[in-house]
């Protein structure tokens, strides 16, 4: 359904430190940068980009929006969460762990990136 996700940043250097940490923690590679300075991450068939807004206005996060990343295990979600918190992210929501609901048992870990974008590491249990 999705081709890619992109978030805006007001400080690409801070964003690179944060996203390089979370993606390398789950087996990805550090960003490549295109000729416009955008950070590009490619992992498990997905593409995630970070850019300064092209309209020149400040980047803002979407209130109520969350970008989810599929994890292979709870341990991988924990590694992602730990790396992100150490690289300038902020832990939000409940601590990482299993939550049960209409979608079954999910292992979830939440962070906000340095620009406030809400991210989730998700592993489907069982």
N, C-alpha and C positions, 0 to 999 in steps of 0.2 A: 504494500500500500504506500509506503513512504520511499522517497528517493534519497532524502537527506534531512538533517536538521541543522539550523544555523542560529546562533545567538549573537547578540551585540555585546561589545565590550568598550569600556572607556580607558582600559589599560591593557593592551595586548601582551605586554611583558608579564604582568601578573597572571593573566589568563593562560599564557603559555606555560608558566611554571605549574599552575594548578592542573590544567588539562593534560600536560605531559605526565604528571604524577599519577593521575587517576587512570589514564589509558595504559601506561607502562605497568601499573600494578595489576592489570588484568590481561597482560600479554600483548598489548598493542605497542605501537611505535610513537615516538615524539612527532610533533607536528611538522609538516612541510609548509612552507609559506609560498604563496603565489606572488606574482608581480604586483599585486595590489596590497600585499601585506597580510592577507587573510590566513588564518591558521587552518590547516586541513588535516583531519584525522580520518584514516580509513582502517576499519577493523571488523572482522567477521562479516564482510559484505556490506557494512553500513558506512555512511559518510557523515561526519560531524564537522561543522565549520564554526569559526569564531571570527568576527569582523568588527571593525569600527563602522557605525552606521553610515551608509552612503549618502544620506541627506545632510550630514554634518551636525545633526542634533545629538545630544547625549544619548547613550544607550540606556534603556530601562528594562527591567524584567517584567514579565507578564504576571500580574496578580491572578492566582488561581491555576496557573499553568505548571506542569511538571514534565520534564523530559526523562523517560525511563530507559535504562540500559540493562539488557539481559545479561545475567551472570550464570556461570556454570555450576556454582555451588555457594552455600553460605560463606565459606572461607574466602572465596573470591570477592563476594560482596563486602566482607569485612576488610579485606586488603584494599579495595577501592576506597572505602569510607576512611580508613586510617590514612592512606596516602593523600586523599583530598583534604582532610582536616589539617594535616601537617604542611600542606602546600598552599594555605591561604583560604581554604573553604571553611564553611561554618556548618557544624552539625545542627540539624533541625528535626522536628517531629520527635517521635519516641526513639530511644536507642535502637540500633540495628537488632532485628529479631523477627520471629515468625508472627504473622498476623493472620487470623482466620476470618473468612467472610464469604460472600457470594462467589468469589473467584477461586475458592479453595484456600489452602494454606500457602502463604507467600512469605518468603524471607525478604524483608525490605530494609534498606538503609538509605537515609536521605541526607543530602548536603545542599547548601547554597554555594555557588561559585563566587569568586571575588566581586562580581557585578550583581549578585543577588538572584541569578537564575536558579530555580529549584530543580534538582536532579535526584533521581532515584535509581539505586541498584536493586534489581528484582530477580529473585530465583524462585521458580515454582517448585514447591516441595512435592515429594512423592512421585 
